Amino acid sequence: MNSSLMILVLSVFIASFSQILLKKSAGKVYSSSLREYLNLYVICGYGMMFLSMFLTVLAYRGLDFSNVPVVESLGYVIVMFLGYLFFGERVTKRKLLGVMVILCGIFVYYR
């Protein structure tokens, strides 16, 4: 696995964690609308999203784009598992079916 592909995978993980932070912030009640947008979860979430975008652009420089859609689609799978771990969200049959469709798409793409 080349370094650009590893950077892209890291970028997807960082973006997934940033979505979890932003969701954590959205679930809280704040005393003012300013605190709703300027709190630690939001600032860290958007900071991680910026880092993720920077790493993605950096990774694109060294890739031939054949693996990019596959790696980016793994973000949906990661977010589902992180939602289960951090929020106790149920992994329903519908979500599992969606993950299976994504994984089948990856399998067909690589075949």
DSSP file (Angstrom, degrees, kcal/mol; ACC not computed):
  #  RESIDUE AA STRUCTURE BP1 BP2  ACC     N-H-->O    O-->H-N    N-H-->O    O-->H-N    TCO  KAPPA ALPHA  PHI   PSI    X-CA   Y-CA   Z-CA
    1    1 A M              0   0    0      0, 0.0     2,-0.0     0, 0.0     5,-0.0   0.000 360.0 360.0 360.0 125.8    0.0    0.0    0.0
    2    2 A N     >  -     0   0    0      1,-0.1     4,-1.8    60,-0.0     3,-0.2  -0.300 360.0-108.7 -79.2 167.3    1.6    3.3   -1.0
    3    3 A S  H  > S+     0   0    0      1,-0.2     4,-2.2     2,-0.2     5,-0.2   0.830 115.3  57.0 -66.6 -33.8    1.8    6.3    1.3
    4    4 A S  H  > S+     0   0    0      1,-0.2     4,-1.9     2,-0.2    -1,-0.2   0.889 107.4  48.7 -65.5 -38.0   -0.8    8.3   -0.6
    5    5 A L  H  > S+     0   0    0     -3,-0.2     4,-2.2     2,-0.2    -1,-0.2   0.885 110.5  50.9 -67.9 -38.3   -3.4    5.6   -0.1
    6    6 A M  H  X S+     0   0    0     -4,-1.8     4,-2.3     2,-0.2    -2,-0.2   0.883 109.1  51.4 -65.6 -37.9   -2.6    5.4    3.6
    7    7 A I  H  X S+     0   0    0     -4,-2.2     4,-2.3     2,-0.2    -2,-0.2   0.892 109.1  51.1 -64.4 -39.5   -3.0    9.1    3.9
    8    8 A L  H  X S+     0   0    0     -4,-1.9     4,-2.0     2,-0.2    -2,-0.2   0.902 109.5  49.4 -65.5 -41.1   -6.4    8.9    2.2
    9    9 A V  H  X S+     0   0    0     -4,-2.2     4,-2.1     2,-0.2    -2,-0.2   0.918 111.2  50.0 -63.5 -43.3   -7.5    6.1    4.6
   10   10 A L  H  X S+     0   0    0     -4,-2.3     4,-2.5     1,-0.2    -2,-0.2   0.899 108.2  54.1 -60.1 -40.7   -6.3    8.2    7.6
   11   11 A S  H  X S+     0   0    0     -4,-2.3     4,-2.5     1,-0.2    -1,-0.2   0.894 106.8  50.4 -61.0 -41.3   -8.3   11.1    6.1
   12   12 A V  H  X S+     0   0    0     -4,-2.0     4,-2.1     2,-0.2    -1,-0.2   0.904 110.7  49.3 -65.2 -41.0  -11.5    9.0    6.0
   13   13 A F  H  X S+     0   0    0     -4,-2.1     4,-2.3     2,-0.2    -2,-0.2   0.921 111.7  48.6 -63.7 -43.3  -11.0    8.0    9.7
   14   14 A I  H  X S+     0   0    0     -4,-2.5     4,-2.2     1,-0.2    -2,-0.2   0.917 111.2  50.1 -63.3 -43.1  -10.5   11.6   10.8
   15   15 A A  H  X S+     0   0    0     -4,-2.5     4,-1.8     1,-0.2    -1,-0.2   0.877 109.5  52.2 -62.8 -37.4  -13.6   12.7    8.8
   16   16 A S  H  X S+     0   0    0     -4,-2.1     4,-1.6     1,-0.2    -2,-0.2   0.921 110.4  46.8 -65.8 -44.0  -15.6   10.0   10.5
   17   17 A F  H  X S+     0   0    0     -4,-2.3     4,-2.2     1,-0.2    -2,-0.2   0.862 108.8  55.7 -66.3 -34.6  -14.5   11.0   14.0
   18   18 A S  H  X S+     0   0    0     -4,-2.2     4,-2.3     1,-0.2    -1,-0.2   0.887 105.1  52.7 -65.5 -36.5  -15.2   14.7   13.2
   19   19 A Q  H  X S+     0   0    0     -4,-1.8     4,-2.2     2,-0.2    -1,-0.2   0.881 107.7  52.0 -64.0 -37.1  -18.8   13.7   12.2
   20   20 A I  H  X S+     0   0    0     -4,-1.6     4,-2.4     2,-0.2    -2,-0.2   0.920 109.5  49.1 -65.0 -43.6  -19.1   12.0   15.6
   21   21 A L  H  X S+     0   0    0     -4,-2.2     4,-2.1     1,-0.2    -2,-0.2   0.917 111.8  48.6 -61.4 -43.1  -18.0   15.1   17.4
   22   22 A L  H  X S+     0   0    0     -4,-2.3     4,-2.0     1,-0.2    -1,-0.2   0.875 111.6  49.5 -66.5 -36.2  -20.4   17.3   15.5
   23   23 A K  H  X S+     0   0    0     -4,-2.2     4,-1.2     2,-0.2    -1,-0.2   0.887 108.3  53.7 -68.7 -37.9  -23.2   14.9   16.2
   24   24 A K  H  < S+     0   0    0     -4,-2.4     3,-0.3     1,-0.2     4,-0.2   0.905 110.2  47.8 -60.9 -41.5  -22.3   14.9   19.9
   25   25 A S  H >< S+     0   0    0     -4,-2.1     3,-1.4     1,-0.2    -1,-0.2   0.878 107.1  55.8 -67.2 -38.2  -22.5   18.7   19.9
   26   26 A A  H 3< S+     0   0    0     -4,-2.0    -1,-0.2     1,-0.3    -2,-0.2   0.754 101.0  59.8 -67.8 -22.9  -25.9   18.7   18.1
   27   27 A G  T 3< S+     0   0    0     -4,-1.2    -1,-0.3    -3,-0.3     2,-0.2   0.497  93.3  83.6 -83.5  -3.4  -27.3   16.5   20.8
   28   28 A K  S <  S-     0   0    0     -3,-1.4     2,-0.5    -4,-0.2    -3,-0.0  -0.653  73.9-130.0-101.2 156.9  -26.6   19.0   23.6
   29   29 A V        -     0   0    0     -2,-0.2     2,-0.3     2,-0.0    -2,-0.1  -0.908  26.5-159.8-104.5 131.9  -28.7   22.0   24.7
   30   30 A Y        -     0   0    0     -2,-0.5     6,-0.1     1,-0.1     3,-0.0  -0.765  25.3-125.2-114.3 157.5  -26.7   25.3   25.0
   31   31 A S  S    S+     0   0    0     -2,-0.3     2,-0.3     1,-0.1    -1,-0.1   0.744  92.9  13.5 -73.7 -23.9  -27.4   28.5   26.9
   32   32 A S  S  > S-     0   0    0      1,-0.1     4,-1.2     0, 0.0    -1,-0.1  -0.962  74.9-113.6-146.7 163.5  -27.1   30.7   23.8
   33   33 A S  H  > S+     0   0    0     -2,-0.3     4,-0.9     1,-0.2     5,-0.1   0.803 116.4  58.4 -69.6 -27.1  -26.9   30.3   20.0
   34   34 A L  H >> S+     0   0    0      1,-0.2     4,-1.9     2,-0.2     3,-0.7   0.921 105.7  48.1 -67.0 -42.8  -23.3   31.6   20.1
   35   35 A R  H 34 S+     0   0    0      1,-0.2    -1,-0.2     2,-0.2    -2,-0.2   0.779 102.3  65.5 -66.4 -25.9  -22.3   28.7   22.5
   36   36 A E  H 3< S+     0   0    0     -4,-1.2    -1,-0.2     1,-0.2     3,-0.2   0.848 115.3  27.9 -64.0 -33.0  -24.1   26.3   20.1
   37   37 A Y  H << S+     0   0    0     -4,-0.9     2,-0.5    -3,-0.7    -2,-0.2   0.631 119.7  56.0-103.9 -18.1  -21.6   27.1   17.4
   38   38 A L  S  < S+     0   0    0     -4,-1.9     2,-0.3    -5,-0.1    -1,-0.2  -0.672  78.2 112.5-118.2  76.4  -18.6   28.0   19.5
   39   39 A N  S  > S-     0   0    0     -2,-0.5     4,-2.6    -3,-0.2     5,-0.3  -0.879  78.5 -98.1-135.7 171.5  -17.9   25.0   21.8
   40   40 A L  H  > S+     0   0    0     -2,-0.3     4,-2.6     1,-0.2     5,-0.3   0.874 118.9  51.9 -61.8 -40.3  -15.2   22.5   22.0
   41   41 A Y  H  > S+     0   0    0      2,-0.2     4,-2.6     1,-0.2    -1,-0.2   0.932 113.9  42.8 -62.9 -45.9  -17.0   19.8   20.1
   42   42 A V  H  > S+     0   0    0      2,-0.2     4,-2.8     1,-0.2     5,-0.3   0.926 115.4  48.1 -68.0 -45.0  -17.8   22.0   17.1
   43   43 A I  H  X S+     0   0    0     -4,-2.6     4,-2.1     1,-0.2    -2,-0.2   0.934 117.1  42.2 -62.9 -45.6  -14.4   23.7   17.0
   44   44 A C  H  X S+     0   0    0     -4,-2.6     4,-2.7    -5,-0.3    -2,-0.2   0.896 113.9  53.4 -67.3 -39.0  -12.6   20.3   17.2
   45   45 A G  H  X S+     0   0    0     -4,-2.6     4,-2.0    -5,-0.3    -2,-0.2   0.938 113.6  40.4 -61.3 -48.5  -15.0   18.7   14.7
   46   46 A Y  H  X S+     0   0    0     -4,-2.8     4,-2.4     2,-0.2    -1,-0.2   0.845 113.5  55.1 -71.4 -31.6  -14.5   21.4   12.1
   47   47 A G  H  X S+     0   0    0     -4,-2.1     4,-2.4    -5,-0.3    -2,-0.2   0.921 110.1  46.2 -63.2 -42.9  -10.8   21.4   12.8
   48   48 A M  H  X S+     0   0    0     -4,-2.7     4,-2.6     2,-0.2    -2,-0.2   0.872 110.8  52.9 -66.6 -36.2  -10.7   17.7   12.2
   49   49 A M  H  X S+     0   0    0     -4,-2.0     4,-2.4     2,-0.2    -2,-0.2   0.910 109.4  48.9 -65.1 -40.7  -12.8   18.1    9.0
   50   50 A F  H  X S+     0   0    0     -4,-2.4     4,-2.5     2,-0.2    -2,-0.2   0.927 111.8  49.1 -62.3 -44.6  -10.3   20.7    7.8
   51   51 A L  H  X S+     0   0    0     -4,-2.4     4,-2.7     1,-0.2    -2,-0.2   0.901 110.3  52.1 -60.4 -41.0   -7.4   18.4    8.5
   52   52 A S  H  X S+     0   0    0     -4,-2.6     4,-2.4     2,-0.2    -1,-0.2   0.915 109.9  47.5 -62.1 -44.1   -9.2   15.6    6.7
   53   53 A M  H  X S+     0   0    0     -4,-2.4     4,-2.4     2,-0.2    -2,-0.2   0.905 111.7  50.9 -65.2 -39.8   -9.7   17.8    3.6
   54   54 A F  H  X S+     0   0    0     -4,-2.5     4,-2.2     1,-0.2    -2,-0.2   0.928 112.2  46.4 -61.5 -45.7   -6.1   18.8    3.7
   55   55 A L  H  X S+     0   0    0     -4,-2.7     4,-2.6     2,-0.2    -2,-0.2   0.863 110.3  54.2 -66.1 -35.6   -5.0   15.2    3.9
   56   56 A T  H  X S+     0   0    0     -4,-2.4     4,-2.4     2,-0.2    -2,-0.2   0.934 109.7  46.3 -63.5 -45.6   -7.3   14.2    1.1
   57   57 A V  H  X S+     0   0    0     -4,-2.4     4,-1.0     1,-0.2    -2,-0.2   0.904 112.9  50.7 -62.8 -40.5   -5.9   16.8   -1.2
   58   58 A L  H  < S+     0   0    0     -4,-2.2     3,-0.4     1,-0.2     4,-0.4   0.905 111.5  47.9 -62.5 -41.4   -2.4   15.7   -0.2
   59   59 A A  H >< S+     0   0    0     -4,-2.6     3,-1.4     1,-0.2     4,-0.4   0.864 103.0  62.3 -68.7 -35.7   -3.3   12.1   -1.0
   60   60 A Y  H >< S+     0   0    0     -4,-2.4     3,-0.9     1,-0.3    -1,-0.2   0.804  92.6  66.3 -61.1 -27.7   -4.8   13.0   -4.3
   61   61 A R  T 3< S+     0   0    0     -4,-1.0    -1,-0.3    -3,-0.4    -2,-0.2   0.794 109.1  36.0 -64.9 -26.7   -1.5   14.2   -5.5
   62   62 A G  T <  S+     0   0    0     -3,-1.4     2,-0.3    -4,-0.4    -1,-0.2   0.324 103.7  85.7-110.4   8.5    0.0   10.7   -5.4
   63   63 A L    <   -     0   0    0     -3,-0.9     0, 0.0    -4,-0.4     0, 0.0  -0.752  65.0-143.5-111.8 157.1   -3.0    8.6   -6.5
   64   64 A D        -     0   0    0     -2,-0.3    -1,-0.1     0, 0.0    -4,-0.1   0.265  48.1-118.4 -96.4  10.2   -4.3    7.5   -9.8
   65   65 A F  S    S+     0   0    0      1,-0.1    -5,-0.0    -5,-0.1    -2,-0.0   0.472  86.6 112.3  69.4   5.7   -7.9    7.9   -8.5
   66   66 A S  S    S+     0   0    0      1,-0.2     4,-0.2     2,-0.1    -1,-0.1   0.821  85.5  35.7 -75.5 -28.1   -8.7    4.2   -9.1
   67   67 A N  S  > S+     0   0    0      1,-0.1     4,-2.3     2,-0.1     5,-0.2   0.569  94.1  90.0 -98.0 -10.9   -8.9    3.6   -5.3
   68   68 A V  H  > S+     0   0    0      1,-0.2     4,-2.6     2,-0.2     5,-0.2   0.908  86.3  47.1 -60.1 -49.5  -10.4    6.9   -4.2
   69   69 A P  H  > S+     0   0    0      0, 0.0     4,-1.8     0, 0.0    -1,-0.2   0.874 113.1  51.0 -61.7 -34.2  -14.2    6.0   -4.5
   70   70 A V  H  > S+     0   0    0     -4,-0.2     4,-0.8     2,-0.2    -2,-0.2   0.945 113.3  43.0 -67.2 -48.3  -13.6    2.7   -2.6
   71   71 A V  H >< S+     0   0    0     -4,-2.3     3,-0.8     1,-0.2     4,-0.4   0.912 113.4  51.9 -66.4 -42.7  -11.7    4.3    0.3
   72   72 A E  H >< S+     0   0    0     -4,-2.6     3,-1.3     1,-0.2     4,-0.3   0.857 104.4  57.4 -63.1 -34.7  -14.2    7.2    0.5
   73   73 A S  H >X S+     0   0    0     -4,-1.8     3,-1.0     1,-0.3     4,-0.7   0.743  91.9  70.2 -69.9 -21.2  -17.1    4.8    0.7
   74   74 A L  H <X S+     0   0    0     -4,-0.8     4,-2.4    -3,-0.8    -1,-0.3   0.717  81.3  76.4 -67.3 -18.6  -15.7    3.1    3.7
   75   75 A G  H <> S+     0   0    0     -3,-1.3     4,-2.5    -4,-0.4    -1,-0.2   0.862  89.8  55.2 -58.8 -36.5  -16.4    6.3    5.7
   76   76 A Y  H <> S+     0   0    0     -3,-1.0     4,-1.7    -4,-0.3    -1,-0.2   0.895 109.0  47.0 -63.6 -40.0  -20.1    5.3    5.8
   77   77 A V  H  X S+     0   0    0     -4,-0.7     4,-1.9     2,-0.2    -2,-0.2   0.915 112.4  49.5 -67.6 -43.5  -19.2    2.0    7.4
   78   78 A I  H  X S+     0   0    0     -4,-2.4     4,-2.6     1,-0.2     5,-0.2   0.920 109.3  51.4 -62.9 -44.9  -16.9    3.6    9.9
   79   79 A V  H  X S+     0   0    0     -4,-2.5     4,-2.5     1,-0.2    -1,-0.2   0.875 107.1  54.2 -62.4 -37.3  -19.5    6.2   10.9
   80   80 A M  H  X S+     0   0    0     -4,-1.7     4,-1.6     1,-0.2    -1,-0.2   0.935 112.2  43.0 -62.6 -45.1  -22.1    3.4   11.5
   81   81 A F  H  X S+     0   0    0     -4,-1.9     4,-2.3     2,-0.2    -2,-0.2   0.874 113.5  51.2 -69.8 -36.7  -19.7    1.6   13.9
   82   82 A L  H  X S+     0   0    0     -4,-2.6     4,-3.0     2,-0.2     5,-0.4   0.882 107.5  53.8 -67.1 -36.9  -18.6    4.8   15.6
   83   83 A G  H  X S+     0   0    0     -4,-2.5     4,-1.8    -5,-0.2     6,-1.7   0.884 110.1  47.9 -61.8 -38.3  -22.3    5.7   16.1
   84   84 A Y  H  X S+     0   0    0     -4,-1.6     4,-0.9     4,-0.2    -2,-0.2   0.922 116.0  43.6 -66.1 -44.7  -22.8    2.3   17.7
   85   85 A L  H  < S+     0   0    0     -4,-2.3    -2,-0.2     1,-0.2    -3,-0.2   0.912 125.5  29.3 -69.6 -43.7  -19.8    2.7   20.0
   86   86 A F  H  < S+     0   0    0     -4,-3.0    -3,-0.2    -5,-0.1    -2,-0.2   0.767 134.5  24.4 -93.1 -27.2  -20.2    6.3   21.1
   87   87 A F  H  < S-     0   0    0     -4,-1.8    -3,-0.2    -5,-0.4    -2,-0.1   0.468  94.5-121.9-117.5  -5.1  -24.0    6.8   21.0
   88   88 A G     <  +     0   0    0     -4,-0.9    -4,-0.2    -5,-0.4    -3,-0.1   0.772  48.4 173.0  67.8  23.9  -25.3    3.3   21.4
   89   89 A E        -     0   0    0     -6,-1.7    -1,-0.2     1,-0.1     2,-0.2  -0.385  35.2-109.9 -65.5 141.3  -27.2    3.6   18.1
   90   90 A R        -     0   0    0     -3,-0.1     2,-1.0    -2,-0.1    -1,-0.1  -0.487  15.5-136.1 -73.7 140.1  -28.8    0.4   17.0
   91   91 A V        -     0   0    0     -2,-0.2    -1,-0.1    -3,-0.1     2,-0.1  -0.840  35.1-165.7 -95.0  99.3  -27.3   -1.4   14.0
   92   92 A T     >  -     0   0    0     -2,-1.0     4,-2.5     1,-0.1     5,-0.2  -0.264  34.5-105.9 -84.3 169.8  -30.5   -2.3   12.2
   93   93 A K  H  > S+     0   0    0      1,-0.2     4,-2.5     2,-0.2     5,-0.2   0.870 121.9  55.1 -61.0 -36.3  -31.1   -4.7    9.4
   94   94 A R  H  > S+     0   0    0      2,-0.2     4,-2.2     1,-0.2    -1,-0.2   0.910 108.4  46.9 -65.7 -41.6  -31.5   -1.7    7.1
   95   95 A K  H  > S+     0   0    0      2,-0.2     4,-2.3     1,-0.2    -2,-0.2   0.916 112.8  49.6 -65.7 -42.1  -28.1   -0.3    8.1
   96   96 A L  H  X S+     0   0    0     -4,-2.5     4,-2.6     2,-0.2    -2,-0.2   0.887 109.0  52.5 -63.9 -37.8  -26.5   -3.7    7.7
   97   97 A L  H  X S+     0   0    0     -4,-2.5     4,-2.3     2,-0.2    -1,-0.2   0.915 108.8  50.5 -62.7 -42.0  -28.1   -4.1    4.2
   98   98 A G  H  X S+     0   0    0     -4,-2.2     4,-2.1     2,-0.2    -2,-0.2   0.906 110.8  48.4 -61.1 -42.2  -26.6   -0.7    3.3
   99   99 A V  H  X S+     0   0    0     -4,-2.3     4,-2.9     2,-0.2    -2,-0.2   0.897 110.1  52.3 -64.5 -40.4  -23.2   -1.7    4.5
  100  100 A M  H  X S+     0   0    0     -4,-2.6     4,-2.7     2,-0.2    -2,-0.2   0.895 108.3  50.8 -63.1 -39.6  -23.5   -5.0    2.5
  101  101 A V  H  X S+     0   0    0     -4,-2.3     4,-2.3     2,-0.2    -1,-0.2   0.918 111.5  48.4 -63.2 -42.6  -24.4   -3.0   -0.6
  102  102 A I  H  X S+     0   0    0     -4,-2.1     4,-2.2     2,-0.2    -2,-0.2   0.942 113.6  46.0 -61.9 -47.6  -21.3   -0.8   -0.1
  103  103 A L  H  X S+     0   0    0     -4,-2.9     4,-2.4     1,-0.2    -2,-0.2   0.875 111.9  51.3 -65.9 -36.7  -19.0   -3.8    0.5
  104  104 A C  H  X S+     0   0    0     -4,-2.7     4,-2.9     2,-0.2     5,-0.2   0.898 108.8  52.2 -65.0 -38.9  -20.5   -5.6   -2.6
  105  105 A G  H  X S+     0   0    0     -4,-2.3     4,-2.3     2,-0.2    -2,-0.2   0.900 109.7  48.6 -62.0 -40.5  -19.8   -2.5   -4.6
  106  106 A I  H  X S+     0   0    0     -4,-2.2     4,-2.1     2,-0.2    -2,-0.2   0.920 112.0  49.3 -64.0 -43.5  -16.2   -2.5   -3.4
  107  107 A F  H  X S+     0   0    0     -4,-2.4     4,-1.0     1,-0.2    -2,-0.2   0.921 113.2  45.8 -62.7 -45.0  -15.9   -6.1   -4.3
  108  108 A V  H  < S+     0   0    0     -4,-2.9     3,-0.4     1,-0.2    -1,-0.2   0.891 111.1  54.4 -64.6 -39.3  -17.4   -5.6   -7.8
  109  109 A Y  H  < S+     0   0    0     -4,-2.3    -1,-0.2     1,-0.2    -2,-0.2   0.899 111.4  43.8 -62.8 -41.5  -15.2   -2.6   -8.3
  110  110 A Y  H  <        0   0    0     -4,-2.1    -1,-0.2     1,-0.2    -2,-0.2   0.623 360.0 360.0 -81.5 -12.6  -12.0   -4.5   -7.5
  111  111 A R     <        0   0    0     -4,-1.0    -1,-0.2    -3,-0.4    -2,-0.2   0.469 360.0 360.0 -79.9 360.0  -13.0   -7.6   -9.5
